[in-house]
């Protein structure tokens, strides 16, 4: 029965599903042994467009029979209620539905007036700072502001929010489903936690390592290797605006890299000369000899050809050139990392902030930019002068574009990067993970920023195999 239903919905599914849902379905179907690793990779890697991936995915499931189709349908109903409604699907097990997915769908459809009414009547008992965040947010971001407040207030605010939704006839059906699935609205501390690094099962690691031995970079034994990573982050500047929210980027990247098996050094508040000195000292570390790779994460204000030190101003530039970073770690100056992956993550850009919720990492950004002004962007390209072996750089934005930082949540690029590493590094090679980050920026609400993979000289695939 389920296979017949799914077959009837095939064309509509292909036209309606988005990349995020496809990725979620692949993970679930792999965990439940509906698809094997080869089938999952065929969907992810062999087809470039979302519709192509959707077509291969649903055809793969249809070939597995009715049980596989029922699992597929149930996952759609649990993870993407809007898509389930579009397809006219329903899960047999209503208790498996994620209440936050339902609330997210409802929230996205609510008119701004209803949300403003919640605050004006003081139904949610929010603090002044929370109210200001809501009023300053863009219309499409307001449901998320309310949702975050509900999570923090837990039961009292949650019940008030649900009662308000129920009194809005247009949304009664969805909200009643929400209440049915979560009596009393006992909101958990986090929704299906995405802040945990997914580990690679030992059997998967052994299988992939053997099958791809000639195609991937060697991984040293866990007990013998001494992986090192360096984070440089400038937040306060002598002449530029502070990079509020960047502490969250530091904490998130440090936690991620430690989870991937790296000992992490964190350096703050450095001039260009100070950054160069720290990089040279790090490159000279003897531990690199018994390591199999390294990560360099640089976060600051930036200009076209480099990253700004704390003393930077228009009149007196204080800039570390990107070429200098590559020279420090090339095979002439850092023999201990010869033939090993050297991954450079750069969060820096040039641009003016057009709204109130996001702040750009630009030397020109100031308190005056917190008004609605025309967006002014400059190229963020890197001159590829010294191409070295086994390098890859991942930058937060493309030339002529801007990268964004939330004043309380950190950089959008870093947040997506961490999420994609947590979800996919167990089964995808590094460039595959980076591509997942790029795909997450395809949606219209983040179209102003597109991360770019630069200066790639890696000759093999780099798998991290977290947990191994």
DOMI-532666 format. One line per 3 residues: number of its first residue (from 0); their letters; for each residue x, y, z of C-alpha. Coordinates in nm, 4 decimals. Last residue first. Layout:
% residues N
NUM> A> X/Y/Z | ...
END
This chain:
% residues 468
467> XXX> 3.8407/0.6763/1.4977 | 3.5680/0.8772/1.6709 | 3.5345/1.1222/1.3834
464> XXX> 3.6340/0.9652/1.0462 | 3.8092/1.2835/0.9244 | 3.8090/1.1968/0.5539
461> XXX> 4.0370/1.3963/0.3244 | 4.0058/1.2979/-0.0408 | 4.3308/1.3006/-0.2348
458> XXX> 4.5461/1.5419/-0.4355 | 4.4692/1.8528/-0.2329 | 4.5774/2.1731/-0.4061
455> XXX> 4.2600/2.3757/-0.3554 | 4.3090/2.7514/-0.3580 | 3.9566/2.8475/-0.2641
452> XXX> 3.6248/2.6877/-0.1656 | 3.3583/2.9579/-0.1499 | 3.0892/3.0472/0.0986
449> XXX> 2.7783/3.2113/-0.0518 | 2.6183/3.5040/0.1285 | 2.3330/3.7313/0.0256
446> XXX> 2.1221/3.4237/-0.0561 | 2.0603/3.3521/0.3128 | 1.6819/3.3833/0.3273
443> XXX> 1.6528/3.2697/-0.0344 | 1.7849/2.9170/0.0321 | 2.1092/2.8267/-0.1445
440> XXX> 2.3148/2.8928/0.1691 | 2.2735/2.5389/0.3052 | 2.4103/2.4106/-0.0254
437> XXX> 2.7404/2.5883/0.0406 | 2.7706/2.4215/0.3806 | 2.6941/2.0827/0.2265
434> XXX> 2.9666/2.1553/-0.0299 | 3.2129/2.2098/0.2534 | 3.1201/1.8681/0.3923
431> XXX> 3.1811/1.7098/0.0512 | 3.5147/1.8913/0.0277 | 3.6125/1.7359/0.3602
428> XXX> 3.5130/1.3788/0.2801 | 3.1646/1.2632/0.3740 | 3.0592/0.9784/0.6081
425> XXX> 3.1356/1.0836/0.9671 | 3.1929/1.4444/0.8571 | 2.8225/1.4762/0.7714
422> XXX> 2.6099/1.5912/1.0634 | 2.8564/1.7506/1.3047 | 3.0690/1.8916/1.0231
419> XXX> 2.7548/2.0356/0.8642 | 2.6447/2.2002/1.1888 | 2.9885/2.3491/1.2550
416> XXX> 3.0079/2.4990/0.9060 | 2.6543/2.6344/0.9319 | 2.7388/2.8171/1.2564
413> XXX> 3.0724/2.9395/1.1174 | 2.9042/3.0828/0.8074 | 2.6244/3.2521/1.0023
410> XXX> 2.8747/3.4160/1.2338 | 2.7856/3.4381/1.6020 | 2.4585/3.3961/1.7888
407> XXX> 2.4209/3.7249/1.9798 | 2.5326/3.9904/1.7287 | 2.4633/3.7664/1.4305
404> XXX> 2.7519/3.7748/1.1827 | 2.7116/3.7999/0.8065 | 2.9337/3.7500/0.5052
401> XXX> 2.9221/3.9894/0.2133 | 2.9467/3.9567/-0.1613 | 3.1478/4.0999/-0.4484
398> XXX> 3.3892/3.8039/-0.4376 | 3.2403/3.5004/-0.2614 | 3.1786/3.4572/0.1096
395> XXX> 3.2878/3.2778/0.4275 | 3.6077/3.1391/0.2828 | 3.7143/2.7739/0.2776
392> XXX> 4.0821/2.7238/0.1990 | 4.2361/2.3928/0.0885 | 4.6036/2.3038/0.0884
389> XXX> 4.7636/1.9685/0.0086 | 5.0251/2.1096/-0.2322 | 5.0956/2.4785/-0.2627
386> XXX> 4.9680/2.7406/-0.5065 | 5.1559/3.0647/-0.4450 | 4.9927/3.3506/-0.6331
383> XXX> 4.6228/3.2678/-0.6078 | 4.4990/3.6173/-0.5314 | 4.2117/3.5819/-0.2827
380> XXX> 3.8719/3.7241/-0.3648 | 3.6561/3.9208/-0.1186 | 3.5344/4.1779/-0.3710
377> XXX> 3.3572/4.4843/-0.2356 | 3.0024/4.5327/-0.1157 | 2.7826/4.8333/-0.0403
374> XXX> 2.4263/4.7539/0.0720 | 2.1987/5.0583/0.0527 | 2.1205/5.1851/0.4050
371> XXX> 1.8493/5.0862/0.6537 | 2.0011/5.1872/0.9844 | 2.2441/4.9980/1.2054
368> XXX> 2.5310/5.1129/0.9836 | 2.5827/5.4233/1.1968 | 2.7011/5.2041/1.4835
365> XXX> 3.0014/5.1176/1.2714 | 3.1071/4.8826/0.9915 | 3.3882/5.0197/0.7742
362> XXX> 3.6362/4.7438/0.8627 | 3.3739/4.4912/0.7502 | 3.2597/4.1704/0.9191
359> XXX> 2.8894/4.2384/0.8588 | 2.6294/4.2671/1.1349 | 2.2868/4.1048/1.1162
356> XXX> 1.9601/4.1929/1.2876 | 1.9239/4.5635/1.2125 | 1.9352/4.5887/0.8380
353> XXX> 2.1503/4.6807/0.5392 | 2.4946/4.6113/0.6949 | 2.7819/4.7399/0.4836
350> XXX> 3.0352/4.5074/0.3246 | 3.3874/4.3648/0.3302 | 3.4625/4.0088/0.4441
347> XXX> 3.6167/3.7791/0.7034 | 3.5628/3.4269/0.8356 | 3.8477/3.2215/0.6900
344> XXX> 3.8936/2.8468/0.7396 | 4.2292/2.7035/0.6283 | 4.2746/2.3257/0.6049
341> XXX> 4.6246/2.1841/0.5640 | 4.6011/1.8215/0.4553 | 4.9308/1.6291/0.4846
338> XXX> 5.1867/1.5688/0.2078 | 5.4417/1.7869/0.3929 | 5.3144/1.8946/0.7347
335> XXX> 5.6440/1.8359/0.9176 | 5.8261/2.0081/0.6328 | 5.6819/2.3481/0.7202
332> XXX> 5.8868/2.6206/0.5503 | 5.9631/2.4734/0.2091 | 5.6557/2.2515/0.1924
329> XXX> 5.4206/2.5433/0.2429 | 5.2844/2.6418/0.5833 | 5.4365/2.9888/0.6205
326> XXX> 5.3941/3.0628/0.2499 | 5.0215/2.9823/0.2606 | 4.9676/3.2215/0.5505
323> XXX> 5.1738/3.4923/0.3815 | 4.9604/3.4654/0.0677 | 4.6539/3.5539/0.2758
320> XXX> 4.8133/3.8901/0.3530 | 4.8051/3.9960/0.7185 | 4.6691/4.3504/0.7314
317> XXX> 4.7273/4.6522/0.9529 | 4.6454/4.9433/0.7242 | 4.7272/5.2945/0.8484
314> XXX> 4.4922/5.5558/0.6967 | 4.2000/5.3172/0.6486 | 4.2537/5.1724/0.9954
311> XXX> 4.3895/4.8443/1.1264 | 4.5425/4.8177/1.4741 | 4.3598/4.4955/1.5691
308> XXX> 4.4874/4.3061/1.2674 | 4.2841/4.2730/0.9524 | 4.2735/3.9695/0.7227
305> XXX> 4.4066/3.9746/0.3705 | 4.3800/4.0394/0.0003 | 4.0418/4.2056/-0.0442
302> XXX> 3.9878/4.3343/0.3088 | 3.8971/4.1613/0.6334 | 3.7539/4.2022/0.9815
299> XXX> 3.8438/3.9029/1.1951 | 3.8243/3.5244/1.2106 | 4.1097/3.2924/1.1132
296> XXX> 4.0798/2.9150/1.1599 | 4.3826/2.6997/1.0768 | 4.3267/2.3224/1.0774
293> XXX> 4.6007/2.0567/1.0645 | 4.6651/1.7119/0.9227 | 4.8170/1.3654/0.9872
290> XXX> 5.0088/1.4444/1.3043 | 5.3306/1.2796/1.4225 | 5.5523/1.5393/1.2528
287> XXX> 5.3057/1.8166/1.3361 | 5.3890/1.7702/1.7052 | 5.7251/1.9416/1.6469
284> XXX> 5.5579/2.2876/1.6409 | 5.7296/2.5097/1.3832 | 5.4079/2.5899/1.1967
281> XXX> 5.2536/2.7123/1.5246 | 5.5425/2.9492/1.5904 | 5.5158/3.0837/1.2357
278> XXX> 5.1387/3.1305/1.2709 | 5.1774/3.3117/1.6043 | 5.4358/3.5488/1.4552
275> XXX> 5.2171/3.6208/1.1527 | 4.9189/3.6942/1.3769 | 5.1277/3.9291/1.5919
272> XXX> 5.2542/4.1155/1.2869 | 4.8966/4.1572/1.1642 | 4.7966/4.2774/1.5097
269> XXX> 4.6503/4.0252/1.7516 | 4.3491/4.0343/1.9834 | 4.2890/3.6646/2.0444
266> XXX> 4.4751/3.3332/2.0141 | 4.3197/2.9896/2.0637 | 4.5332/2.6733/2.0472
263> XXX> 4.3375/2.3534/1.9856 | 4.4487/1.9948/2.0392 | 4.2741/1.8136/1.7553
260> XXX> 4.0739/1.4894/1.7714 | 3.7626/1.5756/1.5719 | 3.5756/1.6511/1.8942
257> XXX> 3.8506/1.8977/1.9829 | 3.7953/2.0623/1.6457 | 3.4218/2.0962/1.7052
254> XXX> 3.4563/2.2323/2.0594 | 3.7111/2.4923/1.9507 | 3.4979/2.5886/1.6514
251> XXX> 3.1878/2.6442/1.8642 | 3.3640/2.8308/2.1437 | 3.5475/3.0597/1.9028
248> XXX> 3.2364/3.1300/1.6960 | 3.0410/3.2041/2.0132 | 3.3080/3.4571/2.1110
245> XXX> 3.2438/3.6225/1.7721 | 2.9012/3.7504/1.8794 | 3.0022/4.1159/1.8693
242> XXX> 3.2838/4.1890/1.6245 | 3.3849/4.5241/1.7715 | 3.3781/4.8279/1.5388
239> XXX> 3.7101/4.9445/1.3988 | 3.9767/5.1864/1.5234 | 4.1641/5.0082/1.8035
236> XXX> 3.9900/4.6750/1.7522 | 3.8081/4.4242/1.9739 | 3.6997/4.0840/1.8383
233> XXX> 4.0051/3.9350/1.6683 | 4.0028/3.5578/1.6377 | 4.2946/3.3258/1.5657
230> XXX> 4.2166/2.9545/1.6028 | 4.4953/2.6992/1.5632 | 4.4657/2.3217/1.5292
227> XXX> 4.7030/2.0414/1.6277 | 4.6817/1.6655/1.5765 | 4.9257/1.4569/1.7782
224> XXX> 4.8931/1.1011/1.6471 | 5.0011/0.7867/1.8313 | 4.6896/0.6713/2.0173
221> XXX> 4.4566/0.7645/1.7303 | 4.6543/0.5748/1.4701 | 4.7389/0.7996/1.1762
218> XXX> 4.4919/0.8606/0.8945 | 4.6297/0.8390/0.5413 | 4.4854/1.0830/0.2849
215> XXX> 4.2263/0.9214/0.0602 | 4.2131/0.7745/-0.2909 | 4.4479/0.4771/-0.2759
212> XXX> 4.3009/0.3430/0.0483 | 3.9417/0.3964/-0.0665 | 3.8101/0.0423/-0.0120
209> XXX> 4.0225/-0.0259/0.2948 | 3.9524/0.3037/0.4709 | 3.5856/0.2855/0.3733
206> XXX> 3.5366/-0.0599/0.5262 | 3.7418/0.0068/0.8398 | 3.5654/0.3395/0.9061
203> XXX> 3.2210/0.1917/0.8417 | 3.2930/-0.0955/1.0827 | 3.4166/0.1499/1.3460
200> XXX> 3.0954/0.3582/1.3250 | 3.1756/0.7217/1.2313 | 3.0741/0.9578/1.5070
197> XXX> 2.8074/1.2275/1.4804 | 2.9314/1.5434/1.6496 | 2.6686/1.6770/1.8860
194> XXX> 2.5117/2.0229/1.8697 | 2.2292/1.9096/1.6405 | 2.0077/1.8038/1.9285
191> XXX> 1.6666/1.6868/1.8223 | 1.5252/2.0174/1.9500 | 1.6981/2.1395/2.2583
188> XXX> 1.6226/2.1896/2.6247 | 1.3000/1.9976/2.5838 | 0.9641/2.1772/2.5834
185> XXX> 0.7091/2.0275/2.8146 | 0.4152/2.1579/2.6136 | 0.1526/2.0358/2.8585
182> XXX> 0.0737/1.7469/2.6263 | 0.3238/1.7311/2.3360 | 0.1856/1.5390/2.0387
179> XXX> -0.1744/1.6381/2.0922 | -0.0746/1.9989/2.1578 | 0.1121/2.0187/1.8257
176> XXX> -0.1712/1.8504/1.6389 | -0.4083/2.1047/1.7908 | -0.1710/2.3736/1.6654
173> XXX> -0.1791/2.2465/1.3093 | -0.5572/2.2273/1.2984 | -0.6171/2.5639/1.4658
170> XXX> -0.3970/2.7684/1.2337 | -0.6549/2.9759/1.0452 | -0.8763/2.9934/1.3487
167> XXX> -0.6370/3.2068/1.5543 | -0.7523/3.1295/1.9077 | -0.5485/2.8100/1.8933
164> XXX> -0.2341/3.0112/1.8194 | -0.2847/3.2266/2.1292 | -0.3383/2.9181/2.3448
161> XXX> -0.0191/2.7662/2.2016 | 0.1881/3.0743/2.2852 | 0.0541/3.0961/2.6392
158> XXX> 0.1325/2.7272/2.6915 | 0.4872/2.7777/2.5700 | 0.5451/3.0840/2.7847
155> XXX> 0.4613/2.8932/3.1017 | 0.6250/2.5630/2.9979 | 0.9681/2.6607/2.8700
152> XXX> 1.0687/3.0252/2.9110 | 1.3957/2.9592/2.7242 | 1.2417/2.7458/2.4521
149> XXX> 0.9542/2.9900/2.4168 | 1.2006/3.2770/2.3735 | 1.3783/3.0882/2.0957
146> XXX> 1.0454/3.0267/1.9205 | 0.9497/3.3945/1.9451 | 1.2793/3.5024/1.7857
143> XXX> 1.2379/3.2306/1.5236 | 0.8889/3.3521/1.4344 | 1.0301/3.7074/1.3926
140> XXX> 1.3003/3.6116/1.1399 | 1.0839/3.6390/0.8257 | 0.9596/3.9805/0.9362
137> XXX> 1.3159/4.1120/0.9899 | 1.4155/4.1441/1.3531 | 1.4418/4.4741/1.5410
134> XXX> 1.1007/4.4311/1.7081 | 1.1891/4.0790/1.8218 | 1.5365/4.1670/1.9522
131> XXX> 1.3850/4.4648/2.1347 | 1.1284/4.2379/2.2981 | 1.4012/4.0004/2.4143
128> XXX> 1.5994/4.2900/2.5620 | 1.2901/4.4179/2.7428 | 1.2324/4.0773/2.9027
125> XXX> 0.9460/3.8635/2.7787 | 0.6290/3.7895/2.9758 | 0.4859/3.5735/2.6947
122> XXX> 0.1375/3.7255/2.7003 | 0.2625/4.0830/2.7357 | -0.0434/4.2089/2.5436
119> XXX> 0.1841/4.4067/2.3090 | 0.4229/4.1130/2.2852 | 0.1747/3.8511/2.1734
116> XXX> 0.0013/4.1043/1.9504 | 0.3247/4.1625/1.7609 | 0.3279/3.7933/1.6757
113> XXX> -0.0309/3.7991/1.5543 | 0.0369/4.1112/1.3451 | 0.3380/3.9535/1.1745
110> XXX> 0.1207/3.6943/1.0089 | 0.1843/3.3332/1.1024 | 0.2992/3.0980/0.8273
107> XXX> 0.6587/3.0536/0.9408 | 0.5418/2.9942/1.2945 | 0.3090/2.7112/1.1967
104> XXX> 0.5853/2.5262/1.0172 | 0.8285/2.5831/1.3043 | 0.5666/2.4756/1.5572
101> XXX> 0.5141/2.1501/1.3698 | 0.8885/2.0875/1.3447 | 0.9116/2.1747/1.7145
98> XXX> 0.6519/1.9121/1.7944 | 0.8532/1.6352/1.6259 | 0.6070/1.3718/1.5157
95> XXX> 0.6712/1.0209/1.6402 | 0.3511/1.0189/1.8448 | 0.1417/1.0340/1.5294
92> XXX> 0.2437/0.6842/1.4232 | 0.0642/0.5976/1.0997 | 0.2229/0.8964/0.9280
89> XXX> 0.0188/1.1125/0.6935 | 0.0839/1.2185/0.3348 | -0.1064/1.4723/0.1231
86> XXX> 0.2065/1.5616/-0.0744 | 0.1890/1.9312/0.0148 | 0.0887/1.8439/0.3714
83> XXX> 0.3877/1.6118/0.4053 | 0.6132/1.8817/0.2581 | 0.4917/2.1336/0.5184
80> XXX> 0.5290/1.8745/0.7938 | 0.8953/1.8156/0.7176 | 1.0644/1.5890/0.9753
77> XXX> 0.7950/1.3620/1.1173 | 0.5704/1.3374/0.8112 | 0.8687/1.2945/0.5785
74> XXX> 1.0146/1.0292/0.8080 | 0.6873/0.8388/0.8148 | 0.6673/0.8383/0.4341
71> XXX> 1.0201/0.6965/0.3992 | 0.9566/0.4305/0.6645 | 0.6367/0.3344/0.4796
68> XXX> 0.8248/0.3172/0.1484 | 1.0872/0.0872/0.2994 | 0.8145/-0.1454/0.4208
65> XXX> 0.6328/-0.1329/0.0845 | 0.9260/-0.2381/-0.1397 | 1.2961/-0.1556/-0.1773
62> XXX> 1.2666/-0.0440/-0.5414 | 1.0462/0.2458/-0.4320 | 1.3227/0.3655/-0.1987
59> XXX> 1.5824/0.3910/-0.4749 | 1.3302/0.5649/-0.7018 | 1.2583/0.8194/-0.4267
56> XXX> 1.6265/0.8998/-0.3828 | 1.7202/0.9101/-0.7514 | 1.4395/1.1581/-0.8265
53> XXX> 1.5140/1.3748/-0.5232 | 1.8826/1.3927/-0.6137 | 1.7999/1.4986/-0.9685
50> XXX> 1.5465/1.7534/-0.8424 | 1.8027/1.9043/-0.6046 | 2.0538/1.9462/-0.8843
47> XXX> 2.4090/1.8098/-0.9026 | 2.3671/1.4341/-0.9145 | 2.6364/1.1749/-0.8440
44> XXX> 2.7432/1.2902/-0.4997 | 2.4513/1.2790/-0.2640 | 2.2226/1.0225/-0.4276
41> XXX> 2.5004/0.7806/-0.5179 | 2.6522/0.8380/-0.1736 | 2.3362/0.7074/-0.0079
38> XXX> 2.3206/0.4059/-0.2373 | 2.6849/0.3200/-0.1641 | 2.6358/0.3628/0.2100
35> XXX> 2.3354/0.1318/0.2244 | 1.9750/0.2448/0.2075 | 1.6824/0.1116/0.4125
32> XXX> 1.9227/0.0248/0.6910 | 1.7403/0.2344/0.9530 | 2.0491/0.4522/1.0010
29> XXX> 2.0877/0.4928/0.6246 | 1.7219/0.5838/0.5786 | 1.7450/0.8417/0.8568
26> XXX> 2.0608/1.0058/0.7221 | 1.9262/1.0100/0.3665 | 1.5953/1.1580/0.4803
23> XXX> 1.7718/1.4420/0.6609 | 1.9851/1.5218/0.3575 | 1.6799/1.5208/0.1301
20> XXX> 1.4918/1.7453/0.3743 | 1.7721/2.0025/0.3717 | 1.8001/1.9909/-0.0068
17> XXX> 1.4368/2.0808/-0.0694 | 1.1388/1.8643/-0.1681 | 0.8606/2.0012/-0.3902
14> XXX> 0.9269/1.9103/-0.7544 | 1.0614/1.5593/-0.6929 | 0.7894/1.4941/-0.4351
11> XXX> 0.5158/1.6052/-0.6779 | 0.6442/1.3638/-0.9429 | 0.6688/1.0699/-0.7020
8> XXX> 0.3374/1.1145/-0.5189 | 0.1571/0.8282/-0.6978 | 0.4619/0.6048/-0.6470
5> XXX> 0.4614/0.6886/-0.2775 | 0.0993/0.5853/-0.2362 | 0.1569/0.2612/-0.4292
2> XXX> 0.4666/0.1828/-0.2206 | 0.2739/0.2462/0.1005 | 0.0000/0.0000/0.0000
END
